[in-house]
Amino acid sequence: MELTIDGIDNGQPVPARHAFCVGDGMGDNISPALRWRDIPDGTRSIAVTCTDPDVPSDPTDVNQQGRTVPDDLPRITFAHWLLVDLPAETTGIDEGAEGSGIVARGKPVEDAPVGGVRGANDFTSWFAGDEDMDGTYGGYDGPCPPWNDSIMHHYTWTVHALDVATLGLAPGFRLADFEAAADGHVLATASVTARYSLNPEVG
C-alpha cells in the first residue's frame, strides 16, 4: 500500500494549517487530504488513524511557566483521529472533510461525513472537566504539543486495510478499542510520519 498526504511528507514539519495549536494560539485545525492505493486483495474495509506517541505521561509540567517537560519523561500515545469501516473501494478523504477549525466541546462522533464510524480522539480526555471545552471530540483534531516540551513530537497518519467489512465498533470508540478489534484483521498498512513542536528551542 502507498499513502500520500497533500502538503505533509515523511520527516517534515506538519503545516500549521493542519494543527490545533500554533505559536500564537489556535490553528486552522484542518484535516488533511489523504490518498491511498494498492490495497491488497481481500480488503473489505479501510480504517484511518492519526497518533502521536510522544505525549507526556505526567501532565505536571505541561504548559507551565518556568518549567520544562523533561526529555526522559515516559511518553504515551495520543489519538488525533480514528475512523473505521470505510468501504474497501474508498481511495481517499478530501481536505477538511473530517475537521476544520476548533470546535468547543468537540465534533459529534455520530456524524462521519465521509462515511464509516468515527471514534473519539484523545482531546476528549484532555479537555475532560474543562468548563468551556469538555466534550466528546470526534473526527480530526491536529497537533497541540506542550509549548514547553523538550522533545519533538511525531504524528503518524496510517491507513489500515482490513479483512472484515466492519469492526463492530460503536461511534465514540477509543484507540484501545480499535487496536483490540483490529487485531488479526490487518492485511496491510501505509503510513506518513511528520513532526511538530511549539517550542522554538526544539529543532
HULIN-V456898 format. One record per pair of residues at least 6 apart in sequence whose C-alpha atoms are under 6 Angstrom apart, sorted by sequence separation. I is the first residue (numbers start at 1). J is the second residue. D is the distance in Angstrom with one decimal. If there is no record, write none. Layout:
BEGIN
i:I j:J d:D
i:I j:J d:D
END
This chain:
BEGIN
i:20 j:26 d:5.9
i:21 j:27 d:4.8
i:112 j:118 d:5.9
i:127 j:133 d:5.8
i:128 j:134 d:4.9
i:20 j:27 d:4.8
i:127 j:134 d:5.0
i:19 j:27 d:5.4
i:61 j:69 d:5.5
i:20 j:29 d:4.6
i:109 j:118 d:5.2
i:19 j:29 d:4.7
i:17 j:28 d:4.9
i:18 j:29 d:4.7
i:124 j:135 d:6.0
i:17 j:29 d:5.9
i:18 j:30 d:4.7
i:124 j:136 d:5.0
i:124 j:137 d:5.2
i:167 j:181 d:5.9
i:121 j:137 d:5.7
i:57 j:74 d:5.8
i:120 j:137 d:5.3
i:57 j:75 d:5.1
i:120 j:138 d:4.6
i:56 j:75 d:4.8
i:57 j:76 d:5.6
i:119 j:138 d:5.9
i:55 j:75 d:5.2
i:54 j:75 d:5.2
i:55 j:76 d:5.2
i:163 j:185 d:5.4
i:53 j:76 d:5.5
i:162 j:185 d:5.3
i:53 j:77 d:3.9
i:162 j:186 d:4.6
i:52 j:77 d:5.4
i:161 j:186 d:5.8
i:162 j:187 d:5.5
i:52 j:78 d:5.1
i:161 j:187 d:5.5
i:6 j:33 d:5.5
i:51 j:78 d:5.5
i:161 j:188 d:5.3
i:5 j:33 d:5.7
i:51 j:79 d:4.5
i:105 j:133 d:4.7
i:5 j:34 d:4.7
i:51 j:80 d:5.5
i:104 j:133 d:5.1
i:105 j:134 d:5.2
i:106 j:135 d:5.7
i:109 j:138 d:4.5
i:160 j:189 d:4.5
i:4 j:34 d:6.0
i:50 j:80 d:5.2
i:86 j:116 d:4.5
i:105 j:135 d:4.1
i:106 j:136 d:5.3
i:107 j:137 d:5.3
i:108 j:138 d:5.4
i:159 j:189 d:5.5
i:4 j:35 d:5.3
i:50 j:81 d:4.9
i:85 j:116 d:4.6
i:106 j:137 d:4.0
i:107 j:138 d:4.9
i:159 j:190 d:5.4
i:3 j:35 d:5.8
i:49 j:81 d:5.2
i:84 j:116 d:5.5
i:85 j:117 d:6.0
i:158 j:190 d:5.6
i:3 j:36 d:4.4
i:49 j:82 d:4.8
i:84 j:117 d:5.2
i:158 j:191 d:4.3
i:2 j:36 d:5.5
i:83 j:117 d:5.7
i:157 j:191 d:5.5
i:2 j:37 d:5.5
i:48 j:83 d:5.1
i:83 j:118 d:4.7
i:157 j:192 d:5.4
i:1 j:37 d:5.8
i:47 j:83 d:5.6
i:83 j:119 d:5.9
i:156 j:192 d:5.6
i:1 j:38 d:4.7
i:47 j:84 d:4.1
i:82 j:119 d:4.8
i:156 j:193 d:4.2
i:1 j:39 d:5.3
i:155 j:193 d:5.3
i:46 j:85 d:5.9
i:155 j:194 d:5.3
i:45 j:85 d:5.4
i:46 j:86 d:4.9
i:81 j:121 d:5.5
i:154 j:194 d:5.7
i:155 j:195 d:6.0
i:45 j:86 d:5.4
i:80 j:121 d:5.1
i:98 j:139 d:5.1
i:99 j:140 d:5.2
i:154 j:195 d:4.4
i:45 j:87 d:4.9
i:46 j:88 d:5.7
i:79 j:121 d:5.2
i:98 j:140 d:5.5
i:153 j:195 d:5.6
i:45 j:88 d:4.3
i:79 j:122 d:5.2
i:153 j:196 d:5.4
i:44 j:88 d:5.0
i:78 j:122 d:5.9
i:152 j:197 d:5.5
i:147 j:198 d:4.7
i:148 j:199 d:5.8
i:119 j:171 d:5.6
i:120 j:172 d:4.5
i:147 j:199 d:5.0
i:118 j:171 d:5.3
i:119 j:172 d:4.3
i:120 j:173 d:5.8
i:117 j:171 d:5.7
i:119 j:173 d:4.6
i:120 j:174 d:5.6
i:36 j:91 d:5.4
i:119 j:174 d:5.8
i:35 j:91 d:5.8
i:35 j:92 d:4.2
i:34 j:92 d:5.2
i:81 j:139 d:5.8
i:34 j:93 d:5.2
i:81 j:140 d:4.7
i:33 j:93 d:5.6
i:80 j:140 d:5.9
i:33 j:94 d:4.6
i:80 j:141 d:5.5
i:110 j:171 d:5.8
i:33 j:95 d:4.0
i:109 j:171 d:5.4
i:32 j:95 d:4.6
i:109 j:172 d:5.5
i:31 j:95 d:5.6
i:31 j:96 d:4.7
i:30 j:96 d:5.2
i:31 j:98 d:5.7
i:31 j:99 d:5.2
i:30 j:99 d:5.5
i:30 j:100 d:4.2
i:29 j:100 d:5.4
i:29 j:101 d:4.9
i:28 j:101 d:5.0
i:71 j:150 d:5.5
i:68 j:148 d:5.2
i:69 j:149 d:4.7
i:70 j:150 d:5.9
i:71 j:151 d:5.9
i:68 j:149 d:5.9
i:69 j:150 d:5.8
i:85 j:166 d:5.1
i:63 j:146 d:5.5
i:62 j:146 d:5.8
i:63 j:147 d:5.9
i:63 j:148 d:5.7
i:54 j:153 d:5.4
i:52 j:154 d:5.6
i:52 j:155 d:4.8
i:51 j:155 d:5.6
i:51 j:156 d:5.4
i:50 j:156 d:5.4
i:50 j:157 d:4.3
i:49 j:157 d:5.7
i:31 j:140 d:5.8
i:49 j:158 d:5.3
i:48 j:158 d:5.7
i:48 j:159 d:4.7
i:47 j:159 d:5.8
i:29 j:142 d:5.7
i:47 j:160 d:5.0
i:46 j:160 d:5.6
i:46 j:161 d:5.0
i:45 j:162 d:5.3
i:43 j:161 d:5.7
i:44 j:162 d:6.0
i:43 j:162 d:5.4
i:44 j:163 d:5.1
i:43 j:163 d:5.0
i:44 j:164 d:5.2
i:45 j:165 d:5.0
i:44 j:165 d:4.8
i:20 j:142 d:4.7
i:19 j:142 d:4.4
i:20 j:143 d:5.3
i:21 j:144 d:4.8
i:18 j:142 d:5.9
i:19 j:143 d:4.7
i:20 j:144 d:5.4
i:23 j:198 d:5.9
i:14 j:194 d:5.8
i:13 j:194 d:5.6
i:14 j:195 d:5.8
i:10 j:192 d:5.4
i:12 j:194 d:5.2
i:13 j:195 d:4.7
i:14 j:196 d:5.7
i:10 j:193 d:5.0
i:11 j:194 d:4.9
i:13 j:196 d:5.5
i:10 j:194 d:5.3
i:3 j:190 d:5.5
i:2 j:190 d:5.5
i:1 j:190 d:5.5
END
